[in-house]
Amino acid sequence: MLDPEIELFFKTRKDDWLKKNVKASMSEVEINEQHAECEKVFSLEQWLPNAAKRAGQITISTHPCTFSHPSARKNKNGYVSSVIANKLMSADGFLKTGNVQVATDALGNAAALDVYKFLTLTVEDGKNLLDHISHETALSKKLLSIKSEDYTALREGFLAMVAPAGEATTSSKIKQVYFPVNDDYHQLSILTNSGLVFEMRKRLDQMRFSDEIKELRAKKRNQEYSEQGFSEIYNLTTIGYGGTKPQNISVLNNQNGGKAHLLLSMPPQLVKRDIHFPKSDFFKECLPVYQFKESFQGLHKLLKTEHNNVHIRDGLDRRWQHIVDQIIEKMWAIRAVASEQYRAEDSRLEPLQKIWLTDQHIDTRENTDKWLDSLLKQITRWIINSYKKSLGQKSIMLSDKELLKVLSVVQQSKEELR
């Protein structure tokens, strides 16, 4: 009994072969003959020796030279050496070699692509067949022990896909740099890690075009509430490898239609400081109402609904809380610049806001509550007045019950505001 992935590999190829060779006009005898031929072609006794002979026509590489130039693979000295980078995994948050588990690429004769797919099958233990064959595991010995071909000959044939060249060979078509080392230089050939290139494309496409992201964008356009946010990547450029023949570059390149994405690579632009410590009033200077427009509009939709059920009430609570969270976020931004920008002699802030925003009064802020109770009422008044200002004549007159509800929501964030 073979591994399920191997079984699926051969089943898929048998199905494709039969679709191509079995015609509706054939007689039952002819159809049976084609089925028998199919079983023979894809039997281990016949397919494995054929595949082992073709394995050397494709070379596995993590950094294919053809991404530098389509004709870089061969020159007067022979084929350019295949580079396979094996790095220890180090999950430090960056998309780089040795940090991301990416597919190994390959280049060579497209007619041997089925052999590449076979050897890169991931079996039940999480390893691919090529690893098993390299280490002569029990699975490898069972798979390659057939009557029609010697085990060693089969193994060496398949390993030709990763066999190292006798002498390292580069190409003049690959970009060369001289890298200083002590009092000398190393000449380096700059190669592309194609696995990372297409892993980045995969992640970017997921961020941009997944069904989940499309749904979230639609909610944003329709100004509908969602607890989940999403990210946007701007200024992307798409680069093409291989023109109309992406298969001439590599297997991964062909699978991705020859298209990859490039992130914007530009020096940073210096901008004016956008956080200013308030001179006289935090609420007037640091919380412009237009920045809360989307929040107040979403809140207004819930306030004007004729329904009054638990879902509407929970939605209102989340909207009020979101506004409070925005105020807390701005509070921390102001505190972060207070040590550089706050000057007691020039400040016209009321004592309450000095306690709230500056480190000079941190003991009072952390050990007393009277100032904080007054602040909670100020925040509540600002939220209600800003809602009216943002919606203008469309705003709804809030009842005493709703005003108390806003105050209770603000009070729930009492410690976060301290």
Buried (B, 14 or more C-beta within 10 A) or exposed (E): EBBEBBEEBBEEBBEEBBEEBBEEEEEEEEBEEBBEEBEEBBEBEBBBBEBBBBBBBBBBBBBBBBBBBBEBBEBEEEBBBBBBEEEEEEEEEEEEBEBBEBBBBBBBBBEBBBBBBBBBBEBEEEBBBBBBBBEEBEBBEEBBEBEEBEBEEBBBBBBBBBEEEEEEBBBEBBEEEEEEEEEEEEEEBEBBBBBBBBBBBBBBEEEBEEEEBEEBEEBEEEEEBEEEEBEEEEEEEEEEBBEEEBBBBBBBBBBBEBBBBEEEEEEEEEEEEEEEBBBEEBBEBBBEBEEBEEBBBBBBBBBEEEEEEEEBEEBBBBBBBBBBBBBBEBBEEBBEBBEEBBEEEEBEBBEBBBBBBBEBBEEBBEEEEEBBEBBBEBBBBBBBEBBBEBBEEEBEEBEEEBBEBBBEBBBBBEEEBB
